């Protein structure tokens, strides 16, 4: 028992120290990002080339109608809005058509691609390849169905490719939900945990990846990294796209524009499974980075400290240890949610320590297997983030 207590104490000390250092780094990165955000907001948005908006669809989800409307409401001189689903009777595609009828002034197109061919394990990339064949312009703005934007979305995002050497720009997002507590934990995790890691990485080494919720990208960029056929083998196609472009010396950046990522109301088990899937993908795409990310969580080590305190006869020290790690996470959440302009930052900040604890559990669980469930099929992740064909 003494050995286990010492082991728990040492692990708690190490994790508390590393997570405290990480918190300081997050706050520094947040300050830098906020300054850049204010600076870029003052620059005139005078680069206005035509843009093709590409939006793959597969079925519907809550709030999707309003999400789609925001793309039809763009304040931009010349753009086309293109949707692709597997079949003409897809509910998402039918909804997009219905929404489009209310905006006759917007040039919109609706196409189908059929079921993905073998090796196209990432159906989203298969849809993007189809959209690539019908898009008229050289600049693409891709986005997922759960993304919601403001009318200045195209105008602000396209400024990131004003310089000819820039190939791709993606952006962080504010998780938003009207659902229950499990969905709120998911949303604040998308806002704080994801943005923290992105901004710290950008501060240390620059942007060498992309976030696929939305990407401003040159058409040629897909060919520069091997084409859609190769990207379709990866679950984290966005990471691979940005990583390869950065390795080639082509400009990749994290924009300061903030989008909303709408999180549906889901039961806890389904929300956990979906978040775990991303953890598993990250473990395969960035194995060493994912391993190190385990030391960025704080509350799991606070719980270890609490257990040590209770078991070793130092209950007050254990309680203070846990409280200290919670303060750590409150500071981190506050810093990030302020730059994301979260109107509900007080509640989100308050619950973030619980999400941090859950994140630590999911990080540990990500090492327990390589199979994941997605849209009715079971897939297996391989080294590098490649995806194997669905299991029988």
C-alpha positions as CSV (number, residue, x, y, z in Angstrom):
1,X,0.0,0.0,0.0
2,X,2.8,2.4,0.9
3,X,4.4,1.8,-2.6
4,X,1.0,2.5,-4.3
5,X,0.6,5.7,-2.3
6,X,4.1,6.9,-3.2
7,X,3.4,6.1,-6.9
8,X,0.1,8.0,-6.8
9,X,1.8,10.9,-5.1
10,X,4.7,11.1,-7.6
11,X,2.3,10.9,-10.5
12,X,0.0,13.6,-9.1
13,X,3.0,15.9,-8.5
14,X,4.3,15.4,-12.0
15,X,0.9,15.9,-13.6
16,X,0.0,18.9,-11.5
17,X,3.3,20.6,-12.4
18,X,3.1,19.9,-16.2
19,X,-0.6,20.9,-16.3
20,X,0.2,24.2,-14.5
21,X,3.0,24.9,-17.0
22,X,0.6,24.1,-19.8
23,X,-2.0,26.5,-18.3
24,X,0.5,29.3,-18.4
25,X,1.3,28.5,-22.0
26,X,-2.4,28.5,-22.9
27,X,-2.9,31.9,-21.4
28,X,0.2,33.3,-23.2
29,X,-1.1,31.9,-26.5
30,X,-4.6,33.2,-25.9
31,X,-3.2,36.7,-25.3
32,X,-1.2,36.5,-28.5
33,X,-4.2,35.2,-30.5
34,X,-6.4,37.9,-29.1
35,X,-4.0,40.6,-30.1
36,X,-3.7,39.2,-33.6
37,X,-7.5,38.9,-33.8
38,X,-8.0,42.6,-32.9
39,X,-5.3,43.6,-35.3
40,X,-6.7,41.7,-38.3
41,X,-10.2,42.9,-37.6
42,X,-9.0,46.5,-38.3
43,X,-7.6,45.5,-41.7
44,X,-9.8,46.3,-44.7
45,X,-11.3,43.2,-46.3
46,X,-10.5,44.3,-49.8
47,X,-9.4,40.9,-51.3
48,X,-12.6,39.6,-52.9
49,X,-12.0,36.9,-55.5
50,X,-14.8,34.5,-56.4
51,X,-15.1,31.6,-54.0
52,X,-16.7,28.1,-54.2
53,X,-18.3,26.9,-51.0
54,X,-18.2,23.1,-50.7
55,X,-20.5,21.4,-48.3
56,X,-20.7,17.6,-48.1
57,X,-23.9,16.3,-46.5
58,X,-25.1,13.0,-45.1
59,X,-28.5,13.0,-43.5
60,X,-29.8,15.7,-41.1
61,X,-29.2,16.7,-37.5
62,X,-30.7,19.2,-35.1
63,X,-30.2,22.9,-36.0
64,X,-29.1,22.0,-39.4
65,X,-31.7,24.1,-41.2
66,X,-30.4,27.3,-39.5
67,X,-26.8,26.2,-40.1
68,X,-27.5,26.0,-43.8
69,X,-29.3,29.3,-43.8
70,X,-26.2,31.2,-42.6
71,X,-24.3,30.1,-45.7
72,X,-27.0,31.5,-48.0
73,X,-26.9,34.8,-46.1
74,X,-23.3,35.6,-46.9
75,X,-22.4,39.2,-47.7
76,X,-20.0,38.6,-50.5
77,X,-20.0,39.8,-54.2
78,X,-19.4,36.5,-56.0
79,X,-19.6,32.9,-54.7
80,X,-21.3,29.6,-55.4
81,X,-22.7,27.3,-52.8
82,X,-22.4,23.6,-53.7
83,X,-23.8,20.6,-51.8
84,X,-23.1,16.9,-52.3
85,X,-24.7,13.8,-50.8
86,X,-24.5,10.2,-51.7
87,X,-28.1,10.0,-53.1
88,X,-30.7,12.4,-54.4
89,X,-33.2,11.4,-51.6
90,X,-30.7,12.2,-48.8
91,X,-32.5,14.1,-46.2
92,X,-29.7,16.6,-45.8
93,X,-29.6,17.3,-49.5
94,X,-33.4,17.7,-49.6
95,X,-33.2,20.2,-46.7
96,X,-30.5,22.2,-48.5
97,X,-32.7,22.4,-51.6
98,X,-35.7,23.6,-49.5
99,X,-33.5,26.2,-47.8
100,X,-32.1,27.3,-51.2
101,X,-35.5,28.0,-52.6
102,X,-35.8,30.8,-50.0
103,X,-32.7,32.4,-51.3
104,X,-33.1,32.6,-55.1
105,X,-30.4,35.3,-55.4
106,X,-27.7,32.8,-54.3
107,X,-26.2,30.5,-57.0
108,X,-26.5,27.0,-55.5
109,X,-25.8,23.6,-56.9
110,X,-26.8,20.1,-55.6
111,X,-25.0,17.0,-56.7
112,X,-24.7,13.3,-55.8
113,X,-21.7,11.1,-55.7
114,X,-23.1,7.6,-54.9
115,X,-21.7,5.3,-52.3
116,X,-17.9,5.7,-51.7
117,X,-15.7,3.4,-53.8
118,X,-13.3,0.9,-52.2
119,X,-10.4,2.7,-50.3
120,X,-12.5,5.8,-49.9
121,X,-13.1,5.0,-46.3
122,X,-13.6,8.7,-45.6
123,X,-16.9,9.5,-47.2
124,X,-16.6,13.2,-46.7
125,X,-13.4,13.3,-48.9
126,X,-15.3,11.3,-51.6
127,X,-18.0,14.0,-51.6
128,X,-15.3,16.7,-51.8
129,X,-13.8,15.0,-54.8
130,X,-17.2,15.1,-56.6
131,X,-17.6,18.8,-55.6
132,X,-14.2,19.5,-57.0
133,X,-15.3,18.4,-60.5
134,X,-18.2,20.9,-60.6
135,X,-16.7,23.9,-58.7
136,X,-16.0,26.8,-61.0
137,X,-13.5,28.8,-58.9
138,X,-9.9,28.2,-57.7
139,X,-10.5,29.1,-54.1
140,X,-12.5,26.7,-52.0
141,X,-14.2,27.2,-48.6
142,X,-15.2,23.8,-47.2
143,X,-17.3,23.3,-44.1
144,X,-19.2,20.6,-42.2
145,X,-22.9,20.4,-41.7
146,X,-22.8,21.4,-38.0
147,X,-21.0,24.7,-38.7
148,X,-22.8,28.0,-38.2
149,X,-21.3,31.3,-39.4
150,X,-21.9,35.1,-39.6
151,X,-22.6,37.0,-42.8
152,X,-18.9,38.1,-43.0
153,X,-17.6,34.5,-43.1
154,X,-16.4,34.4,-46.7
155,X,-15.2,38.0,-46.6
156,X,-13.0,37.5,-43.5
157,X,-11.8,33.9,-44.3
158,X,-10.7,34.7,-47.9
159,X,-8.3,37.4,-46.6
160,X,-6.1,34.6,-45.3
161,X,-5.2,33.6,-48.8
162,X,-4.4,37.1,-50.0
163,X,-0.7,36.3,-50.1
164,X,0.1,34.0,-53.1
165,X,2.3,31.7,-50.8
166,X,-0.6,30.9,-48.5
167,X,-2.4,27.6,-49.4
168,X,-4.7,26.9,-46.5
169,X,-6.3,28.6,-43.5
170,X,-8.6,26.9,-41.0
171,X,-10.0,28.3,-37.7
172,X,-10.9,27.4,-34.2
173,X,-14.5,27.2,-33.1
174,X,-16.9,27.8,-30.3
175,X,-18.8,24.7,-29.3
176,X,-22.5,25.6,-28.9
177,X,-25.5,23.5,-27.8
178,X,-29.0,23.8,-26.5
179,X,-28.9,20.3,-25.2
180,X,-28.4,18.7,-21.8
181,X,-25.4,18.5,-19.5
182,X,-23.5,15.8,-21.4
183,X,-23.8,17.9,-24.6
184,X,-22.7,21.0,-22.7
185,X,-19.6,19.2,-21.5
186,X,-18.9,18.2,-25.1
187,X,-19.3,21.7,-26.3
188,X,-17.0,23.3,-23.8
189,X,-14.4,20.6,-24.6
190,X,-14.5,21.5,-28.2
191,X,-14.2,25.2,-27.3
192,X,-11.5,25.1,-24.6
193,X,-9.5,21.8,-24.9
194,X,-9.3,21.9,-28.7
195,X,-8.5,25.6,-29.0
196,X,-5.9,25.4,-26.2
197,X,-3.9,22.7,-28.0
198,X,-4.2,24.5,-31.3
199,X,-3.0,27.9,-30.0
200,X,-0.1,26.5,-28.0
201,X,1.1,24.5,-31.0
202,X,0.8,27.5,-33.2
203,X,2.7,29.6,-30.7
204,X,5.6,27.1,-30.3
205,X,6.1,25.9,-33.9
206,X,3.6,27.5,-36.2
207,X,0.6,25.9,-37.8
208,X,1.4,22.5,-39.3
209,X,-2.1,21.1,-39.5
210,X,-5.7,22.1,-40.3
211,X,-9.0,21.8,-38.6
212,X,-11.6,20.4,-41.0
213,X,-14.7,22.1,-39.6
214,X,-14.0,24.8,-42.1
215,X,-11.0,25.4,-44.4
216,X,-10.1,28.1,-46.8
217,X,-8.0,26.3,-49.4
218,X,-6.7,26.6,-52.9
219,X,-8.0,24.0,-55.3
220,X,-4.4,23.1,-56.2
221,X,-3.6,22.2,-52.6
222,X,-5.5,18.9,-52.8
223,X,-3.4,17.8,-55.7
224,X,-0.2,19.0,-54.0
225,X,-0.7,16.5,-51.2
226,X,-1.5,13.5,-53.4
227,X,-5.1,14.1,-54.3
228,X,-8.5,13.1,-52.9
229,X,-7.9,9.4,-53.5
230,X,-5.0,9.4,-51.0
231,X,-6.6,11.7,-48.5
232,X,-9.7,9.4,-48.4
233,X,-7.7,6.7,-46.6
234,X,-7.4,8.9,-43.5
235,X,-10.0,9.6,-40.9
236,X,-8.2,12.9,-40.0
237,X,-8.0,14.1,-43.6
238,X,-7.8,17.7,-42.4
239,X,-4.7,17.1,-40.3
240,X,-3.0,15.2,-43.1
241,X,-3.8,17.9,-45.6
242,X,-2.4,20.7,-43.5
243,X,0.5,18.7,-42.3
244,X,1.6,17.8,-45.8
245,X,1.2,21.3,-47.1
246,X,3.3,22.7,-44.2
247,X,6.0,20.1,-44.9
248,X,6.2,21.2,-48.5
249,X,6.7,24.8,-47.3
250,X,3.3,26.0,-48.5
251,X,1.6,28.5,-46.3
252,X,-0.7,27.1,-43.6
253,X,-2.2,29.3,-40.9
254,X,-4.8,29.4,-38.2
255,X,-7.3,32.2,-39.0
256,X,-8.6,34.5,-36.2
257,X,-12.2,34.1,-37.5
258,X,-14.4,32.2,-35.0
259,X,-17.2,29.9,-36.2
260,X,-19.7,28.1,-34.2
261,X,-19.8,24.3,-34.0
262,X,-23.3,23.2,-33.1
263,X,-23.3,20.2,-30.7
264,X,-26.5,18.1,-30.8
265,X,-28.3,17.0,-27.7
266,X,-27.1,13.4,-27.1
267,X,-27.1,10.9,-24.2
268,X,-23.9,10.7,-22.3
269,X,-22.8,7.3,-23.8
270,X,-23.2,8.5,-27.4
271,X,-21.4,11.8,-26.7
272,X,-18.6,9.9,-25.0
273,X,-18.2,7.5,-27.9
274,X,-18.1,10.3,-30.5
275,X,-15.4,12.2,-28.5
276,X,-13.4,9.0,-28.0
277,X,-13.4,8.5,-31.7
278,X,-11.5,11.8,-32.2
279,X,-9.1,10.8,-29.4
280,X,-8.3,7.5,-31.1
281,X,-7.8,9.3,-34.4
282,X,-5.3,11.8,-32.8
283,X,-3.4,8.9,-31.2
284,X,-2.8,7.4,-34.6
285,X,-2.2,10.7,-36.4
286,X,0.1,12.2,-33.8
287,X,1.2,9.4,-31.5
288,X,3.9,11.2,-29.6
289,X,2.0,14.4,-29.3
290,X,-1.1,12.5,-28.1
291,X,1.0,10.7,-25.5
292,X,2.3,14.0,-24.2
293,X,-1.2,15.5,-24.1
294,X,-2.0,13.2,-21.2
295,X,0.2,15.5,-19.0
296,X,-1.8,18.6,-20.0
297,X,-4.9,17.5,-18.1
298,X,-5.1,18.8,-14.5
299,X,-8.1,17.5,-12.7
300,X,-7.3,13.8,-13.1
301,X,-4.0,14.5,-11.2
302,X,-6.0,16.5,-8.6
303,X,-8.1,13.4,-8.0
304,X,-5.0,11.4,-7.6
305,X,-3.8,14.0,-5.0
306,X,-7.1,13.8,-3.2
307,X,-6.9,10.0,-3.0
308,X,-3.4,10.2,-1.7
309,X,-4.5,12.7,0.9
310,X,-7.4,10.6,2.1
311,X,-5.4,7.4,2.1
312,X,-2.3,8.9,3.8
313,X,-4.0,10.8,6.6
314,X,-3.7,14.2,5.0
315,X,-7.3,14.9,3.9
316,X,-7.0,18.7,3.9
317,X,-4.0,18.6,1.7
318,X,-5.8,16.3,-0.7
319,X,-8.8,18.6,-0.9
320,X,-6.6,21.6,-1.5
321,X,-4.7,19.7,-4.2
322,X,-7.9,19.0,-6.1
323,X,-9.1,22.5,-5.7
324,X,-5.8,23.8,-7.0
325,X,-6.2,21.8,-10.2
326,X,-9.7,23.0,-10.6
327,X,-8.5,26.6,-10.3
328,X,-6.0,25.7,-13.0
329,X,-8.8,24.7,-15.4
330,X,-10.9,27.7,-14.5
331,X,-8.1,30.0,-15.5
332,X,-7.5,28.1,-18.8
333,X,-11.2,28.1,-19.7
334,X,-11.6,31.8,-18.9
335,X,-8.7,32.8,-21.1
336,X,-9.9,30.7,-24.1
337,X,-13.6,31.5,-23.8
338,X,-12.9,35.3,-23.7
339,X,-11.0,35.2,-27.0
340,X,-13.8,33.0,-28.5
341,X,-16.4,35.6,-27.4
342,X,-18.5,33.0,-25.7
343,X,-21.7,34.8,-24.3
344,X,-22.1,32.0,-21.8
345,X,-18.5,32.0,-20.6
346,X,-19.4,32.0,-16.9
347,X,-21.3,28.7,-17.0
348,X,-18.8,27.1,-19.4
349,X,-15.9,28.1,-17.2
350,X,-17.6,26.7,-14.2
351,X,-18.1,23.2,-15.6
352,X,-14.8,22.9,-17.4
353,X,-13.0,21.1,-14.6
354,X,-15.4,18.3,-15.0
355,X,-14.8,18.2,-18.7
356,X,-11.1,18.1,-18.1
357,X,-11.6,15.1,-15.8
358,X,-13.7,13.4,-18.5
359,X,-11.0,14.3,-21.1
360,X,-8.4,12.5,-19.1
361,X,-10.6,9.4,-18.9
362,X,-11.1,9.5,-22.7
363,X,-7.3,10.0,-23.2
364,X,-6.6,6.8,-21.3
365,X,-9.5,5.0,-23.0
366,X,-8.0,5.9,-26.4
367,X,-5.3,3.4,-25.8
368,X,-7.6,0.5,-25.2
369,X,-8.5,-0.3,-28.9
370,X,-8.4,0.8,-32.5
371,X,-11.9,0.2,-33.6
372,X,-14.5,2.9,-33.7
373,X,-18.2,3.2,-34.7
374,X,-19.2,5.9,-37.2
375,X,-22.5,6.3,-39.0
376,X,-23.6,2.7,-38.7
377,X,-20.3,1.1,-39.5
378,X,-17.3,-0.1,-37.6
379,X,-13.8,1.0,-38.7
380,X,-10.3,0.2,-37.6
381,X,-7.5,2.8,-37.3
382,X,-4.0,2.0,-38.5
383,X,-0.7,3.7,-37.9
384,X,-0.6,7.2,-39.4
385,X,-4.3,7.5,-39.1
386,X,-5.2,5.4,-42.1
387,X,-8.6,3.7,-41.9
388,X,-9.3,0.1,-42.8
389,X,-12.4,-1.1,-44.5
390,X,-15.5,-1.6,-42.2
391,X,-15.5,-4.9,-40.4
392,X,-18.1,-7.5,-41.4
